Each structure stands twice: as C-alpha cells, then as structure tokens.
Amino acid sequence: MTELTIVRSALLRFTRGACVSRAFAETMREWAAPKLGWLTAEKRATLPKNATWATYLATVEGARESVEQSPSRPQRIGGILARVLHLDSFDTALLRVLVAGLRHPHLRSLLDILTMRGMDLAVILGVLAGAKEDEAEQCVNESVLLRLGLFDLVGDSDGSAYISSHWAVGELLARGAASEEAVLSALAGTCQTSALGRIDFAHVEDAGFLIDLLAGALRERAGGINILIHGPPGSGKTELARMLAAEAGARLRAVGEADEDSEEPNRYQRLHALHLAQRVLGVRSRELDSEGTVLLFDEMEDLIGDATPSSGGWIARRAGSKVFINRLLETNAVPVIWTTNTLGNVDDAIVRRMSFVLKLDTPPRSAALRMLARVARDEGGDLDAHQGVANLIDRVPETATVLRVALRAARLAGAEPASERAAGSLVQALCGGRLPDAGFGSCDLDLFETDRPLDDLFRAMRDGGHDDVSLLLSGPPGTGKTALAHHLARALDRPLLVRRASDLLSRWVGETEQRIAQSFERARDDGAVLLFDEADSLLFDRAGAQTSWERGQVNEMLTWLDRHPLPVVAATNHPGKLDPATLRRFVFKLELRALGPQKAASAFESWFARKAPASLAALGTLTPGDFAVVSRQLRHAPAVSAEDIVERLAAECAVKPQGGGRIGF
C-alpha cells in the first residue's frame, strides 16, 4: 500500500456521497485539478474546467493500477517499524496510513478537508486500514501504535484534526533510517557495547549474582526487575552495567540520553523515553522469544523530579509524583539498571522496590592494573610504555576512572609515555589541584627488622578474608613504618588513605573530632586501608590532657577504632606517649628496629647492587630510610666505591639524636 493507493482509496470512499454539496465539490475539484496527473499516473492528464466531481472520481477510478508508484522512503521505514514491533495485519496497514498522513502532502491536505467537513479522523484512518466503518474508531484507538504513544490524533479548535507522532518516529521518517537496529535505537535507546570483561570486575563480589538475576528475569520474562548501582563518579557504574548485560546474554540500551534535537533532555523527556522503550520492548519480547534486552537509566536523579543539586552532590527540592515512580518500578516489563552517584538522593520507597542495590567503589589496584592492560591493548599500545600510569594508580586510585581517555590522548599525540601526563592532569583536577605524595615502590619484607616474621603475617591477613585487622607500628624514624603501611594496602588490594596530625588537628573546638569521623567514613566508603601517621599526636595519654576537648579527640579516635570494619594502621615514633587504652584497640603491635648486620648487608646489596663491605657491620643504627637517602644522593653525586657508600651511610647515622656513630673506627 503506497501513498497513491491510500489517497485514491480515501477519495473513492469518502467523497462520493458528498457530491450533492456544491461547495464541497468545488473544494475537491480545486484540490484535485493540480494533482490529477499524479492521481492517474498520467503526467499530462487534464479535465475540462466545468467537469463535475463525479467525472474526477471516475477518471481516478479508471486509472491504470499497473503503473502504481513504488513505496516511498517513509513507507519503507514504516515497513521496518512494523517488523520491529511485530504488528498484525491491521496495525501494519494503519501504520502505512498514518505515515502517509503524516509525511505525504497530498494525503495530509485531503485529511484536512475531510475533517473540516466534520468527518472523524479515526474513522477515516481505520477504514483506509481495512476496518469496518462501525468498528474503525475503536480499532484505531486500541491499536498498538496509539497505545505506545508512537502516534496520536489531535483535534484543533477550528474543528479539524491531524496526525502527530512521537519525536523519535518523526526523526526516523525525516532521516531515513534503513535498518531494524536504527529503528530500535531511536525508539528504545542506543545499544551499548562492553569494553571490559568479567575479569575486570572481579572485585565486585555480587557480579555473578547480578548476571544470574538478569538472565533469570529475561528467561522468565519477569516484570518489576530493577538493579541500582551507586558509587562515586568514575567508579565504573556504566561499564559494569554493560558487562552485566553482556554476560547475561542480553543487549543493553541506554534510554533518555538525548532529546529530539540531540540535546540535553529534561525529566519529562527522559521519563517519556523510558516509557516508550518499555512499551516497545515489552511488545517485542512477547512476540520474539530469543530477544533479550536490558535498559540502562544513567543518573537516575533526573527521574526523581525537577530537583536542584545542593552541596555535597545531594539533591534538594524534589518534584514529581512518588506514586507514579513507585508503580513504574513495580510494573516495568524490561529489566532496568539504574545508576546514581549518591544513594542519599534516592527515596527509601524507591530503594525498597529495587531487586538489588550495589555499592561500587573505586576499583582496587589489581583491577585497575587489569583495566590498564586492556585499555593499552585497545589503543594499540604497549603496556610497558604506561608504567607511569601504573605508578599513578598506586598513588591515586581514582586514576582507574580516566584510563581510556588518558591513553587515547597519548596515542593521538603520538607519544605513549605521555599517558602519565594526560592521566595526571585529570587526576590532579579530581583531587582539587594537588596530587598526593608519591608512594613507595616494591617493599622487601625481609629487609625489615622486627619482632615477628612480616611475610607470614601479611600473607595470613591477605588470605584470611577478614577485614577487621589493625596494626600499631612503632620504632625510630626511617625504620619503614609508612612503607610497611603502603605494602599492606597493596597486599590487601585496597587503596591507602593517609591522615597525618596536620590533616586532622584544628584550633576550632569540635572540628578535630569531625575530621577524624570523616576520615573513617571516607575509608569505609572507599574500602581503603586507613593510615594515621604521627599517631601519638592523636592518641596521646589523656592523663596529660589539660582541656576537655583534648580528651574528646582521643575519645573520638578510640571509639572509631573499636567499630571500624576495615584495616587501620597507626604509626608512631614515640609509643610511650600513647594513651594506655590505645594498645588493646590494635590487633597487632609491631616494633620496627634498626637493622642488624645481616639485614643491613642484604639491604646494601638490594639498594646498591653490590656486595656489602665488612665495614658496614660497624654501623649499629642503620634503617631502611638511611639507604633510601643515600640512594638519592647517588643520583646527584655517584659513589667511587662501596666504601664511599658506607661512609655516606655512616654520616646519616651520625646525625641521629641517639648518636648512632661508627663503631670500631
């Protein structure tokens, strides 16, 4: 059925009986005269000016059907849409009529004339689609096309009526999408592909359950399935959603990401897009058993209402109906994955209607390094060229959130090693303009002098599966307390959050306690190992406190240490200054001492790649920090011999307060 067939049918069906009206006949003659060649497929067809409307109708009716036009582009697109929606014969015919009435000027103008004469538009369309006249209006109003909101019949104040369409349908017809995927993308959201695999989200313990949940929901066509993923910006929520859908054997379509002008949509437009996608895919899934689709609604704050962002990323002044949203969540035919940066933005009533709520933290170091390797392969580069980015991951876990854009920028600049510069610029902006201090490289636990074997202890912490572990590290400066905390974080595959006394102590009453609480909360939210450096300034003996607020900050620390569920490390050079109640808060107390002769010799060989001379044994207060200082000296003033290095180590010992001079010299 083409536009020509539809217009001919409308003329012959709805204008015969009106010929008794002279005014109507004149109107129709004026309409048909310039179109007679098109109506009869005879380019030079004409009739006398005084020809009656009956003559016009007879001429049209006698036109040769064999030369009927081939389907136009809008009609071909309508055919694709009918296949996508699995329409029955009536709805398929109605779709062709609606498309012609919307896009073809001859039918559009004819419908204007007919409706202005008082004819019902729904009846006209239904009859043209093949319905009986007494059933036509009901058939049209109950059609899938109108129920989905793809088309609508609108009445004007002057008594006329016209066809309108959803903006996505209008865009399809105007741009000429020529495939089923293009039609589905316009109506149900663009198809998302996963750039990461399940191994990249090995740190997400519930990933397997969520994959099984989606697969089961699709298999049984279960309604009301919603998964909420929340976490800080850049934690990988969208990528996780893509992976979950792919592993469940489903397509993932992102809905409501642009309006009809490819610009930022408002709440109403996003909600309308979600409704349309649910209806289109719901109809499709009932007709096609093998089809599996999951929807992604990113940044679900928009759904809550016309809300206003406030401080801390939270949303204020929500609008919109809670009941409407609740029913939407309970009845959605297609599973939806929702994402938000802050769970506090989501009303409890919405949370209770979720099938699962997942908190996604910044990826741990091991996952971030796997992602780095994958992105490097995707960008056609060598992982070794991005070692600087790997080092940056150790310092700032948020680096994992900018890997793809940073490595792509480096590739486009033609300089792979520049990926560290690109990533650093992004991470620096995320960190408020200042990068954290450089961390520590690999750490050899055999080079620490302590009262128990560290390797066995750290292995037990890593493999035990218990997170409520705490360490109190004490010892002179340079014995490696901070380096040991970094090593523990890497061993547990967690980021390290460092807090020094200068970060927490405030001159304002109550603010120190607030900063302490915020540090523990941040570590809990990030899943981080929390290191308190200079802990004696925060956990000092309350017996020496002169004011109540001094005792209050110690009480705050002790209270949090009692209930914090994740690893905590405290480092101090002065364990004797700690409050006695502090000791029972730490599961392990490790004293780090100066290196003995054997470990000092091993450290010498490790740092300087040469055998330690016998004279090294005479230095009784060497620490790993001394070796690190001398190693940096050698970058600027190379040593002439191993003895020269020993001399420099001796100089470091000599300046220590405890008077660690050379023995036997």
C-alpha positions as CSV (number, residue, x, y, z in Angstrom):
1,M,0.0,0.0,0.0
2,T,1.6,3.3,-1.2
3,E,0.6,6.9,-0.7
4,L,-1.1,6.8,-4.2
5,T,-3.2,3.8,-3.2
6,I,-4.2,5.4,0.1
7,V,-5.2,8.7,-1.4
8,R,-7.2,7.0,-4.2
9,S,-9.0,4.9,-1.6
10,A,-9.8,8.0,0.5
11,L,-11.2,9.8,-2.5
12,L,-13.4,7.0,-3.7
13,R,-14.6,6.0,-0.2
14,F,-15.3,9.4,1.5
15,T,-16.1,11.9,-1.3
16,R,-18.8,10.1,-3.4
17,G,-21.8,10.8,-1.2
18,A,-20.8,14.4,-0.7
19,C,-21.2,15.4,-4.4
20,V,-24.6,16.8,-3.7
21,S,-22.9,19.6,-1.9
22,R,-21.8,22.2,-4.4
23,A,-19.3,23.8,-2.1
24,F,-17.6,20.5,-1.2
25,A,-17.5,19.5,-4.9
26,E,-15.8,22.8,-5.8
27,T,-13.3,22.4,-3.0
28,M,-12.4,18.9,-4.1
29,R,-12.1,20.0,-7.8
30,E,-9.7,22.7,-6.7
31,W,-7.8,20.2,-4.7
32,A,-7.6,17.5,-7.4
33,A,-7.0,19.6,-10.5
34,P,-3.3,20.2,-10.0
35,K,-2.8,16.6,-8.7
36,L,-4.7,14.8,-11.5
37,G,-1.5,13.6,-13.2
38,W,-0.2,12.1,-10.0
39,L,-3.6,10.6,-9.2
40,T,-3.9,8.9,-12.6
41,A,-0.3,8.2,-13.2
42,E,-0.7,10.2,-16.4
43,K,1.6,13.2,-16.4
44,R,-0.5,15.1,-18.9
45,A,-3.9,14.2,-17.6
46,T,-6.4,17.1,-17.6
47,L,-10.1,17.6,-17.4
48,P,-12.3,20.5,-18.6
49,K,-12.8,23.3,-16.1
50,N,-16.5,22.6,-15.9
51,A,-16.0,18.8,-15.2
52,T,-18.1,17.6,-12.3
53,W,-16.6,15.9,-9.3
54,A,-18.1,12.7,-10.4
55,T,-16.1,12.9,-13.5
56,Y,-12.9,13.4,-11.5
57,L,-13.7,10.4,-9.4
58,A,-14.4,8.3,-12.5
59,T,-11.1,9.3,-14.0
60,V,-9.2,8.4,-10.8
61,E,-11.1,5.1,-10.5
62,G,-10.2,4.2,-14.1
63,A,-6.5,4.9,-13.8
64,R,-4.2,2.0,-14.5
65,E,-3.1,0.3,-11.3
66,S,-0.2,-1.4,-13.1
67,V,1.8,1.8,-13.0
68,E,1.3,2.4,-9.3
69,Q,4.3,4.0,-7.6
70,S,6.8,2.0,-5.7
71,P,6.9,2.5,-1.9
72,S,8.5,5.8,-0.8
73,R,11.3,6.0,1.8
74,P,8.9,6.8,4.7
75,Q,6.8,3.8,3.7
76,R,9.9,1.6,3.6
77,I,10.8,2.8,7.1
78,G,7.2,2.1,8.2
79,G,7.6,-1.4,7.0
80,I,10.8,-1.9,9.1
81,L,9.0,-0.4,12.1
82,A,6.1,-2.9,11.6
83,R,8.6,-5.8,11.6
84,V,10.4,-4.5,14.7
85,L,7.1,-4.2,16.6
86,H,5.7,-7.5,15.1
87,L,2.4,-5.7,14.2
88,D,-0.6,-7.7,13.0
89,S,-2.1,-7.0,9.6
90,F,-4.5,-4.2,10.7
91,D,-1.8,-2.3,12.6
92,T,0.6,-2.7,9.8
93,A,-1.9,-1.2,7.3
94,L,-2.8,1.5,9.8
95,L,0.9,2.3,10.2
96,R,1.2,2.9,6.5
97,V,-1.8,5.1,6.5
98,L,-0.5,7.1,9.5
99,V,2.9,7.5,7.9
100,A,1.3,8.7,4.7
101,G,-1.0,11.1,6.5
102,L,2.0,12.5,8.4
103,R,4.5,12.8,5.6
104,H,2.7,13.0,2.3
105,P,1.4,16.5,1.5
106,H,-1.5,15.2,-0.8
107,L,-3.0,12.9,1.9
108,R,-2.4,15.4,4.6
109,S,-4.3,18.2,2.8
110,L,-7.0,15.7,1.9
111,L,-7.5,14.7,5.5
112,D,-7.7,18.4,6.4
113,I,-10.6,18.9,4.0
114,L,-12.4,15.8,5.2
115,T,-12.1,16.5,8.9
116,M,-13.1,20.1,8.4
117,R,-16.3,18.7,6.8
118,G,-17.0,17.0,10.2
119,M,-15.7,13.5,9.3
120,D,-14.0,11.7,12.2
121,L,-10.3,11.3,11.6
122,A,-10.1,7.9,13.5
123,V,-12.9,6.5,11.3
124,I,-11.2,7.6,8.1
125,L,-7.9,6.1,9.1
126,G,-9.4,2.9,10.3
127,V,-11.4,2.4,7.2
128,L,-8.4,3.1,5.0
129,A,-6.5,0.4,7.1
130,G,-9.2,-2.2,6.4
131,A,-11.6,-1.9,9.3
132,K,-15.4,-1.8,9.0
133,E,-16.8,1.7,9.4
134,D,-18.7,0.9,12.6
135,E,-15.6,-0.6,14.2
136,A,-12.9,1.7,12.7
137,E,-12.7,4.2,15.5
138,Q,-12.4,1.6,18.2
139,C,-9.8,-0.3,16.2
140,V,-7.7,2.8,15.8
141,N,-7.9,3.9,19.4
142,E,-6.9,0.4,20.6
143,S,-4.1,-0.1,18.1
144,V,-0.6,-0.7,19.4
145,L,0.6,2.4,17.6
146,L,-1.5,4.8,19.7
147,R,-1.1,2.8,22.9
148,L,2.7,3.0,22.6
149,G,2.4,6.8,22.0
150,L,4.1,6.5,18.6
151,F,1.2,8.3,17.0
152,D,-1.6,10.5,18.3
153,L,-4.7,12.1,16.8
154,V,-5.1,15.7,17.8
155,G,-8.1,17.9,17.4
156,D,-7.9,21.7,16.7
157,S,-10.1,24.4,18.0
158,D,-11.4,25.0,14.4
159,G,-12.9,21.5,14.3
160,S,-10.2,20.0,12.2
161,A,-7.9,17.1,13.3
162,Y,-4.5,16.0,12.4
163,I,-1.9,13.2,13.0
164,S,1.0,13.8,15.3
165,S,3.9,11.4,16.1
166,H,6.4,10.8,18.8
167,W,9.6,12.8,18.1
168,A,11.6,9.6,17.7
169,V,9.2,8.5,14.9
170,G,9.4,11.9,13.2
171,E,13.2,11.7,13.3
172,L,13.2,8.3,11.8
173,L,11.0,9.3,8.9
174,A,12.9,12.5,8.3
175,R,16.4,11.0,8.4
176,G,15.5,7.8,6.7
177,A,16.8,5.1,9.0
178,A,17.1,2.0,6.9
179,S,17.6,-0.9,9.4
180,E,15.9,-2.6,12.3
181,E,18.7,-1.5,14.6
182,A,18.4,2.1,13.6
183,V,14.6,1.9,14.4
184,L,15.2,0.2,17.7
185,S,17.9,2.8,18.7
186,A,15.5,5.6,18.0
187,L,12.6,4.1,20.0
188,A,14.3,2.2,22.7
189,G,17.8,3.7,23.2
190,T,21.2,3.2,21.6
191,C,22.8,-0.2,22.0
192,Q,25.7,-0.3,24.4
193,T,28.8,-2.5,24.0
194,S,31.0,-3.6,26.8
195,A,34.7,-2.6,26.5
196,L,35.5,-4.5,29.7
197,G,35.1,-8.2,30.7
198,R,34.0,-10.0,33.8
199,I,37.6,-10.3,35.0
200,D,37.9,-6.5,35.1
201,F,35.2,-6.5,37.8
202,A,36.5,-9.5,39.8
203,H,36.5,-7.1,42.8
204,V,32.7,-6.9,42.6
205,E,31.6,-9.9,44.7
206,D,28.0,-9.7,43.7
207,A,28.6,-9.5,39.9
208,G,27.9,-13.2,39.4
209,F,24.6,-13.0,41.3
210,L,23.5,-9.9,39.3
211,I,24.3,-11.7,36.0
212,D,22.2,-14.7,37.1
213,L,19.4,-12.4,38.2
214,L,19.3,-10.7,34.8
215,A,19.5,-14.0,32.9
216,G,16.6,-15.4,35.0
217,A,14.5,-12.3,34.6
218,L,14.9,-12.5,30.8
219,R,14.3,-16.2,30.7
220,E,11.0,-16.0,32.6
221,R,10.1,-12.5,31.3
222,A,9.7,-11.4,34.9
223,G,8.4,-7.8,35.5
224,G,9.5,-5.3,38.0
225,I,13.2,-6.2,38.0
226,N,15.4,-3.2,38.9
227,I,19.1,-3.0,39.8
228,L,20.5,0.1,41.4
229,I,24.3,0.8,41.2
230,H,25.6,3.7,43.2
231,G,29.1,5.0,43.8
232,P,31.3,8.0,43.3
233,P,31.7,9.5,39.8
234,G,34.1,7.5,37.6
235,S,33.9,4.3,39.6
236,G,32.7,2.4,36.5
237,K,29.0,2.1,37.1
238,T,28.1,2.4,33.4
239,E,30.8,0.0,32.3
240,L,29.7,-2.5,35.0
241,A,26.1,-2.3,33.7
242,R,27.4,-3.0,30.1
243,M,29.3,-6.0,31.4
244,L,26.4,-7.4,33.4
245,A,24.1,-7.3,30.4
246,A,26.6,-8.8,28.1
247,E,27.4,-11.7,30.4
248,A,23.6,-12.3,30.9
249,G,23.4,-12.7,27.1
250,A,21.3,-9.5,26.6
251,R,21.6,-6.3,24.7
252,L,21.9,-3.1,26.9
253,R,20.1,0.0,25.6
254,A,20.7,3.4,27.2
255,V,17.4,5.4,27.3
256,G,16.8,9.1,27.6
257,E,20.3,10.4,26.8
258,A,19.2,13.0,24.2
259,D,16.1,14.8,23.1
260,E,14.7,15.3,19.6
261,D,17.3,17.9,18.9
262,S,20.1,15.7,20.2
263,E,20.5,18.0,23.1
264,E,20.2,17.5,26.9
265,P,16.8,16.1,27.7
266,N,14.7,17.3,30.7
267,R,13.0,15.0,33.2
268,Y,9.8,14.7,31.2
269,Q,11.7,13.7,28.0
270,R,13.8,11.1,29.8
271,L,10.7,9.7,31.5
272,H,8.8,9.6,28.2
273,A,11.8,7.8,26.6
274,L,11.8,5.2,29.3
275,H,8.1,4.6,28.9
276,L,8.4,4.3,25.2
277,A,11.3,1.9,25.4
278,Q,9.5,-0.3,28.0
279,R,6.4,-0.4,25.8
280,V,8.2,-1.1,22.5
281,L,10.5,-3.8,24.0
282,G,7.6,-5.2,26.0
283,V,5.6,-5.8,22.9
284,R,8.7,-7.1,21.1
285,S,9.6,-9.6,23.8
286,R,6.2,-11.1,23.8
287,E,6.5,-11.8,20.1
288,L,10.1,-12.9,19.9
289,D,11.3,-15.4,22.5
290,S,15.0,-15.2,21.6
291,E,15.2,-11.4,22.2
292,G,16.8,-10.3,25.5
293,T,17.2,-6.6,26.3
294,V,18.1,-4.7,29.5
295,L,17.6,-0.9,29.8
296,L,20.2,1.5,31.4
297,F,18.9,4.6,33.0
298,D,22.0,6.6,33.9
299,E,22.0,9.4,36.5
300,M,18.6,8.4,37.9
301,E,18.5,11.7,39.9
302,D,16.5,13.1,36.9
303,L,13.8,10.6,37.5
304,I,13.1,11.7,41.0
305,G,11.8,15.1,39.8
306,D,13.0,18.5,38.8
307,A,15.4,18.5,41.6
308,T,18.2,21.1,42.4
309,P,21.8,20.0,43.1
310,S,23.0,21.1,46.6
311,S,26.3,20.9,48.5
312,G,28.0,17.5,48.6
313,G,26.3,16.3,45.4
314,W,23.0,15.8,47.1
315,I,19.6,16.7,45.6
316,A,17.1,19.2,47.1
317,R,13.6,20.3,46.2
318,R,12.4,17.2,44.5
319,A,9.3,17.3,42.4
320,G,7.1,14.7,40.7
321,S,4.8,12.0,41.9
322,K,6.3,9.4,44.1
323,V,3.3,7.1,43.5
324,F,3.8,7.3,39.7
325,I,7.5,6.4,40.1
326,N,6.7,3.5,42.5
327,R,4.2,2.0,40.1
328,L,6.7,2.4,37.2
329,L,9.3,0.3,39.2
330,E,6.8,-2.3,40.1
331,T,5.5,-2.9,36.5
332,N,8.4,-2.4,34.1
333,A,8.3,-5.3,31.6
334,V,12.0,-5.0,30.8
335,P,14.8,-5.1,33.5
336,V,16.3,-1.8,34.2
337,I,19.8,-1.0,35.6
338,W,19.7,2.4,37.4
339,T,22.8,4.4,38.4
340,T,23.4,7.3,40.8
341,N,26.4,8.9,42.4
342,T,24.8,9.3,45.8
343,L,22.4,6.8,47.4
344,G,21.1,9.6,49.6
345,N,19.4,11.1,46.5
346,V,17.1,8.1,46.3
347,D,14.0,7.9,48.3
348,D,13.6,4.9,50.6
349,A,10.4,4.0,48.9
350,I,12.3,3.6,45.6
351,V,15.1,1.7,47.3
352,R,12.6,-0.8,48.7
353,R,11.4,-1.5,45.1
354,M,14.8,-2.4,43.8
355,S,15.7,-6.0,43.2
356,F,19.3,-5.4,44.3
357,V,21.3,-2.4,45.4
358,L,25.1,-2.5,44.7
359,K,27.6,0.0,46.0
360,L,30.5,0.3,43.6
361,D,33.8,1.7,44.9
362,T,36.8,2.9,43.0
363,P,38.4,-0.2,41.6
364,P,41.2,-1.7,43.7
365,R,44.8,-1.7,42.5
366,S,44.7,-5.2,40.9
367,A,41.5,-4.4,39.0
368,A,42.9,-1.1,37.9
369,L,46.0,-2.7,36.5
370,R,44.0,-5.2,34.6
371,M,41.9,-2.4,33.1
372,L,45.1,-0.5,32.2
373,A,46.4,-3.6,30.4
374,R,43.1,-4.0,28.5
375,V,42.9,-0.3,27.6
376,A,46.5,-0.3,26.4
377,R,45.7,-3.2,24.1
378,D,42.5,-1.5,22.8
379,E,44.6,1.6,22.0
380,G,47.2,-0.4,20.2
381,G,50.0,0.3,22.6
382,D,52.5,-1.4,24.8
383,L,51.7,-1.7,28.5
384,D,55.3,-1.1,29.4
385,A,55.0,2.4,27.9
386,H,52.4,3.2,30.5
387,Q,54.3,2.4,33.7
388,G,53.9,5.9,34.8
389,V,50.2,5.5,34.8
390,A,50.6,2.2,36.8
391,N,52.6,4.2,39.4
392,L,49.9,6.8,39.5
393,I,47.3,4.1,40.3
394,D,49.3,3.3,43.4
395,R,49.2,7.0,44.5
396,V,45.6,7.8,43.4
397,P,43.1,5.0,43.0
398,E,40.8,7.4,41.0
399,T,43.3,7.0,38.2
400,A,41.3,3.9,37.1
401,T,38.4,6.2,36.1
402,V,40.4,8.1,33.5
403,L,42.5,5.3,31.9
404,R,40.7,5.2,28.5
405,V,40.7,9.0,27.9
406,A,44.2,9.4,29.1
407,L,45.7,6.6,26.9
408,R,43.7,7.8,23.9
409,A,45.0,11.3,24.3
410,A,48.6,10.0,24.5
411,R,48.0,7.9,21.3
412,L,46.6,10.8,19.4
413,A,49.5,12.9,20.5
414,G,51.8,10.2,19.1
415,A,53.6,9.7,22.5
416,E,52.6,6.7,24.6
417,P,54.8,7.7,27.6
418,A,52.8,10.9,27.7
419,S,49.8,8.9,29.1
420,E,51.1,9.7,32.6
421,R,50.9,13.4,31.8
422,A,47.4,13.1,30.5
423,A,46.2,10.9,33.4
424,G,48.0,13.1,35.9
425,S,46.3,16.3,34.6
426,L,42.9,14.6,35.0
427,V,43.6,13.1,38.4
428,Q,45.0,16.4,39.7
429,A,41.8,18.1,38.8
430,L,39.8,15.4,40.5
431,C,42.0,15.8,43.6
432,G,41.4,19.5,43.9
433,G,44.5,20.6,42.1
434,R,47.1,18.7,44.2
435,L,48.3,15.1,43.7
436,P,49.1,13.1,46.8
437,D,52.7,12.4,47.6
438,A,54.4,9.7,45.7
439,G,54.0,6.3,47.3
440,F,56.6,3.6,47.9
441,G,57.7,1.1,45.3
442,S,58.1,-2.6,45.9
443,C,58.8,-3.5,49.5
444,D,61.0,-6.4,50.6
445,L,59.7,-7.6,53.9
446,D,62.9,-9.5,54.6
447,L,64.7,-6.1,55.0
448,F,62.7,-5.1,58.0
449,E,64.0,-5.7,61.5
450,T,61.0,-6.5,63.7
451,D,59.9,-8.8,66.4
452,R,57.9,-11.3,64.2
453,P,58.1,-12.5,60.6
454,L,56.3,-10.0,58.5
455,D,55.9,-12.1,55.4
456,D,53.8,-14.8,57.1
457,L,51.7,-12.2,58.9
458,F,50.8,-10.3,55.8
459,R,50.1,-13.4,53.9
460,A,47.7,-14.5,56.6
461,M,46.0,-11.1,56.5
462,R,45.6,-11.3,52.7
463,D,44.3,-14.9,52.6
464,G,42.2,-14.9,55.8
465,G,39.3,-13.0,54.4
466,H,38.8,-10.8,57.5
467,D,39.0,-7.0,57.2
468,D,38.8,-6.1,60.9
469,V,42.6,-6.0,61.3
470,S,44.6,-3.2,62.8
471,L,48.4,-2.6,63.2
472,L,50.3,-0.4,65.6
473,L,53.7,0.3,64.1
474,S,56.3,1.8,66.4
475,G,60.0,2.5,66.0
476,P,62.6,5.2,65.3
477,P,62.3,7.4,62.2
478,G,63.4,5.6,59.0
479,T,62.6,2.1,60.1
480,G,59.9,1.8,57.3
481,K,56.6,2.3,59.1
482,T,54.9,4.2,56.3
483,A,56.4,2.0,53.6
484,L,55.0,-1.0,55.5
485,A,51.5,0.5,55.5
486,H,51.7,1.0,51.8
487,H,52.8,-2.6,51.3
488,L,49.9,-3.8,53.5
489,A,47.4,-1.9,51.3
490,R,48.9,-3.4,48.2
491,A,48.8,-6.9,49.7
492,L,45.2,-6.5,50.7
493,D,44.4,-4.9,47.2
494,R,43.0,-1.8,48.8
495,P,43.7,1.9,48.4
496,L,45.6,3.6,51.1
497,L,44.2,6.7,52.8
498,V,46.8,8.6,54.7
499,R,45.9,11.0,57.5
500,R,48.6,13.0,59.4
501,A,48.1,15.1,62.5
502,S,48.3,18.2,60.4
503,D,45.3,16.9,58.3
504,L,43.1,16.4,61.4
505,L,44.1,18.8,64.2
506,S,42.1,22.1,64.3
507,R,42.1,25.1,66.5
508,W,38.3,25.1,66.5
509,V,36.6,23.1,69.2
510,G,34.9,20.1,67.8
511,E,36.4,20.3,64.3
512,T,39.2,17.8,65.1
513,E,36.6,15.2,66.1
514,Q,34.6,15.9,62.9
515,R,37.7,15.4,60.7
516,I,38.5,12.2,62.5
517,A,35.0,10.9,61.8
518,Q,35.1,12.0,58.2
519,S,38.4,10.1,57.7
520,F,36.9,6.8,59.0
521,E,33.8,7.4,56.9
522,R,35.9,8.1,53.8
523,A,38.0,5.0,54.3
524,R,34.8,2.9,54.7
525,D,33.2,4.4,51.6
526,D,36.4,3.8,49.5
527,G,37.2,0.4,51.0
528,A,40.6,1.8,52.0
529,V,43.3,0.9,54.5
530,L,43.5,3.9,56.8
531,L,46.9,5.1,58.0
532,F,47.3,7.5,60.8
533,D,50.9,8.9,60.7
534,E,52.3,10.6,63.8
535,A,49.6,8.8,65.8
536,D,51.0,9.9,69.1
537,S,49.6,13.4,68.3
538,L,46.1,11.9,68.1
539,L,46.2,9.1,70.7
540,F,48.3,10.8,73.4
541,D,47.9,9.9,77.0
542,R,44.7,11.6,78.3
543,A,46.2,11.8,81.8
544,G,48.3,14.7,80.5
545,A,45.4,16.5,78.8
546,Q,44.7,20.0,80.1
547,T,41.3,20.6,78.5
548,S,38.2,18.6,77.8
549,W,38.4,19.0,74.1
550,E,41.9,17.4,74.1
551,R,40.4,14.3,75.8
552,G,37.5,14.5,73.4
553,Q,39.6,14.0,70.3
554,V,41.3,10.9,71.9
555,N,37.9,9.5,72.8
556,E,36.7,10.0,69.2
557,M,39.7,8.1,67.9
558,L,39.3,5.2,70.3
559,T,35.5,5.0,69.6
560,W,36.1,4.7,65.9
561,L,38.9,2.2,66.3
562,D,36.5,0.0,68.2
563,R,33.9,-0.1,65.5
564,H,35.7,0.5,62.1
565,P,35.2,-2.6,59.9
566,L,38.3,-2.2,57.7
567,P,42.1,-2.3,58.2
568,V,43.7,0.6,60.2
569,V,47.4,1.3,60.7
570,A,48.8,3.7,63.2
571,A,52.5,4.7,63.0
572,T,54.4,6.5,65.8
573,N,58.0,7.2,66.7
574,H,57.0,7.6,70.4
575,P,54.9,4.6,71.6
576,G,55.5,5.6,75.2
577,K,53.3,8.8,74.7
578,L,50.2,6.8,73.6
579,D,47.2,6.5,75.9
580,P,47.2,3.1,77.6
581,A,43.7,2.3,76.2
582,T,45.2,2.6,72.7
583,L,47.1,-0.7,72.9
584,R,44.0,-3.0,73.1
585,R,42.5,-1.3,70.1
586,F,45.2,-2.8,67.8
587,V,45.2,-6.5,66.9
588,F,49.0,-6.5,66.2
589,K,51.7,-4.3,67.7
590,L,54.9,-4.3,65.7
591,E,58.1,-2.7,66.8
592,L,60.4,-1.8,63.9
593,R,64.1,-1.6,64.9
594,A,67.4,-0.6,63.3
595,L,68.8,-3.2,61.0
596,G,71.1,-5.9,62.3
597,P,74.4,-6.7,60.5
598,Q,72.8,-9.5,58.3
599,K,69.8,-7.5,57.2
600,A,71.9,-4.3,56.7
601,A,74.2,-6.3,54.3
602,S,71.1,-7.6,52.4
603,A,69.8,-4.0,52.2
604,F,73.1,-2.8,50.9
605,E,73.1,-5.4,48.1
606,S,69.4,-4.7,47.3
607,W,69.8,-0.9,47.1
608,F,73.2,-0.6,45.5
609,A,73.6,-3.9,43.5
610,R,77.0,-4.6,45.0
611,K,78.3,-6.8,47.9
612,A,78.4,-5.1,51.2
613,P,81.9,-4.4,52.6
614,A,82.8,-5.7,56.1
615,S,83.0,-2.2,57.4
616,L,79.2,-1.9,57.1
617,A,78.7,-4.2,60.2
618,A,80.2,-1.4,62.3
619,L,77.1,0.8,61.8
620,G,74.7,-0.1,64.5
621,T,71.7,2.2,63.8
622,L,71.1,1.8,60.1
623,T,67.5,1.9,59.0
624,P,65.9,1.4,55.5
625,G,65.4,5.2,55.4
626,D,69.2,5.7,55.5
627,F,69.6,3.5,52.5
628,A,66.9,5.5,50.7
629,V,68.6,8.8,51.4
630,V,72.0,7.6,50.2
631,S,70.4,6.1,47.1
632,R,69.0,9.5,46.2
633,Q,72.4,11.1,46.9
634,L,74.0,8.8,44.3
635,R,71.7,10.1,41.6
636,H,73.4,13.5,42.0
637,A,76.9,12.5,43.3
638,P,77.9,9.0,42.2
639,A,80.0,6.9,44.6
640,V,83.5,5.9,43.7
641,S,83.4,2.7,45.7
642,A,81.5,0.6,48.1
643,E,83.5,2.1,51.0
644,D,82.4,5.5,49.8
645,I,78.8,4.4,50.2
646,V,79.5,3.1,53.7
647,E,81.0,6.5,54.6
648,R,77.8,8.2,53.5
649,L,75.6,5.7,55.5
650,A,77.8,6.4,58.5
651,A,77.2,10.2,58.1
652,E,73.5,9.5,58.2
653,C,73.8,7.5,61.4
654,A,76.0,10.2,63.0
655,V,73.3,12.9,62.8
656,K,70.7,10.9,64.6
657,P,69.6,12.1,68.0
658,Q,70.5,8.8,69.6
659,G,74.1,9.2,68.5
660,G,74.5,6.3,66.2
661,G,78.1,6.9,65.2
662,R,80.5,4.4,63.7
663,I,81.6,1.6,66.0
664,G,85.2,0.4,65.9
665,F,86.5,3.3,63.8
